[in-house]
Amino acid sequence: MSKILDEDLKLVEQSIYLPLVLSVLEYDRKVTEITTFKIKLVYLNLIEYTMSKVQKDLKKINDDMRKLKMKVIRGENDGVFTEYDIYYKGYHEAHRFFNANLKNNTQKLLSYYLHKDI
């Protein structure tokens, strides 16, 4: 039985997914810089603008987690599951996330951020 409240578990999930979204955007930014687009600057600006929105939200989540005395540390990845160590108000829990779910949820979140202001 988890000691983490449901609303706090949402913070934990966001603290896991947002860095994954940032890493995808960073990779895409690097690929876009070396790819031959006719108007490359538009794509780079979109990526960087989206990255700034994600970073802003991640900072808020990290601040909220710090206030709640929460910490999430990425652990082992065996190719199928990734383990995260969650420290919450003096307790420690290890949670395993299915990599395919991490990818799918990261994709959904990325899509949300790209369409957020439309």
Salt bridges, closest charged atoms under 4 A:
GLU26 OE2 - ARG29 NH2 2.39
GLU33 OE2 - ARG29 NH1 2.68
ASP57 OD2 - LYS116 NZ 3.58
ASP63 OD2 - LYS59 NZ 2.96
ASP63 OD1 - ARG66 NH1 2.94
ASP64 OD2 - LYS60 NZ 3.06
ASP78 OD2 - ARG96 NH2 3.83
ASP85 OD1 - HIS92 NE2 3.12
GLU93 OE1 - HIS95 NE2 2.78
ASP117 OD2 - LYS53 NZ 3.40
